Amino acid sequence: MSRKRRRFGSCFKAKVALESVREVRTISELAKKHKLHATQINLWKKQLVEGAESIFDGDQKPSKESQDEPQVAELYEQIGRLKVELEWLKKKVAEDGE
C-alpha cells in the first residue's frame, strides 16, 4: 500500500524555515517536531534566505489592489449606464401602457 504524498502550504514552509533561521532548536529537533526530513528543512531555509533580498527590492510588482482599480472603475461606469438605461425603459413602458 502506497502512502500519499504530503503537501505543505507556503505558510507552514515559512514558519518552519523561520524557526530554522532563528536557530533556537537544531534542524534535527525541528525535523522531529514537524515530522519532516532535515534535508527538506534545509532546502526551505535556503529558499527563505535567498528570497529575503527580493522583499526589500524597490522593483516590486504593483499590488493587486492597484491592478484592480481600472477594472473597478470600468465596472462602476457600466453599472451607471445600466441604471440609466433601466430608468429610461421603465419610463418608456409606462408611457406605452397608458
Secondary structure, DSSP 8 states (H G I E B T S, - for coil): ---------HHHHHHHHHHHHHTSS-HHHHHHHHT--HHHHHHHHHHHHHHHHHHT-S-----HHHHHHHHHHHHHHHHHHHHHHHHHHHHHHHHHH-
